[in-house]
Amino acid sequence: MTAVTARRPVLDSRPRVGPGFRLQWEPAQDSHVLLYPEGMVRLNGSAGEIVRRCDGQRSLSEVVAELEAAFDARGLAGDVLAFVEMAGQKRWLVWE
């Protein structure tokens, strides 16, 4: 089955970095970045924490739970879904 970008992510979606992009920590930028053949996208701290957990194995509900535990926060699902939807539109993330 080929991964496709869904119109709207749901909490049982399992996103991963899209084809043609590579996530890595960039010390010079002091942030996570998405590298692609034409350039680089510098991710802010929140975006980097979300994308680094999007490995195609974890569901978005698992990503939200990990983030809430890591940052002692609650109610992050809406923000995570909104970011993942935007990242899908830019093809940074894909999911089944």
FENWOHU-V483662 format. One record per residue. N is the residue number from 1. RES is the residue in three letters. PHI is phi in whole degrees, -180 to 180 (none if undefined). D_CENTER is the distance of its C-alpha to the mean C-alpha in Angstrom with 1 decimal. Layout:
[[N;RES;PHI;D_CENTER] [N;RES;PHI;D_CENTER]]
//
This chain:
[[1;MET;none;20.6] [2;THR;-92;18.4] [3;ALA;-72;14.8] [4;VAL;-133;14.7] [5;THR;-80;12.6] [6;ALA;-75;13.8] [7;ARG;-61;15.3] [8;ARG;-134;13.7] [9;PRO;-72;11.2] [10;VAL;-125;13.2] [11;LEU;-64;12.8] [12;ASP;-94;14.0] [13;SER;-64;11.5] [14;ARG;-124;9.9] [15;PRO;-72;6.9] [16;ARG;-145;6.9] [17;VAL;-62;6.9] [18;GLY;-68;9.6] [19;PRO;-57;13.2] [20;GLY;90;14.6] [21;PHE;-114;11.7] [22;ARG;-136;11.7] [23;LEU;-88;9.7] [24;GLN;-155;12.4] [25;TRP;-82;14.0] [26;GLU;-116;16.6] [27;PRO;-57;19.5] [28;ALA;-63;21.2] [29;GLN;-92;18.4] [30;ASP;54;17.9] [31;SER;-163;14.1] [32;HIS;-77;11.1] [33;VAL;-134;11.4] [34;LEU;-105;10.3] [35;LEU;-95;13.8] [36;TYR;-147;15.3] [37;PRO;-54;19.0] [38;GLU;-93;19.8] [39;GLY;167;18.1] [40;MET;-150;15.3] [41;VAL;-113;12.6] [42;ARG;-87;12.9] [43;LEU;-96;10.0] [44;ASN;-71;11.7] [45;GLY;-56;11.7] [46;SER;-65;9.6] [47;ALA;-62;6.7] [48;GLY;-62;7.3] [49;GLU;-65;7.7] [50;ILE;-69;4.6] [51;VAL;-63;2.8] [52;ARG;-66;6.3] [53;ARG;-91;6.6] [54;CYS;-86;4.9] [55;ASP;-110;8.4] [56;GLY;82;10.0] [57;GLN;-102;12.2] [58;ARG;-83;10.9] [59;SER;-80;11.1] [60;LEU;-63;9.2] [61;SER;-64;12.6] [62;GLU;-68;12.4] [63;VAL;-61;9.1] [64;VAL;-60;11.0] [65;ALA;-61;14.2] [66;GLU;-63;13.0] [67;LEU;-66;11.9] [68;GLU;-63;15.2] [69;ALA;-70;17.2] [70;ALA;-65;16.0] [71;PHE;-113;16.6] [72;ASP;46;19.5] [73;ALA;-129;18.2] [74;ARG;-134;18.5] [75;GLY;78;17.4] [76;LEU;-87;13.6] [77;ALA;-56;12.8] [78;GLY;-62;13.7] [79;ASP;-67;11.6] [80;VAL;-65;8.4] [81;LEU;-60;9.6] [82;ALA;-63;10.6] [83;PHE;-65;7.6] [84;VAL;-62;5.8] [85;GLU;-62;9.4] [86;MET;-63;9.8] [87;ALA;-64;7.0] [88;GLY;-67;8.7] [89;GLN;-63;11.9] [90;LYS;-88;11.4] [91;ARG;67;10.5] [92;TRP;-68;7.6] [93;LEU;-125;6.1] [94;VAL;-134;9.0] [95;TRP;-157;10.5] [96;GLU;-69;14.1]]
//
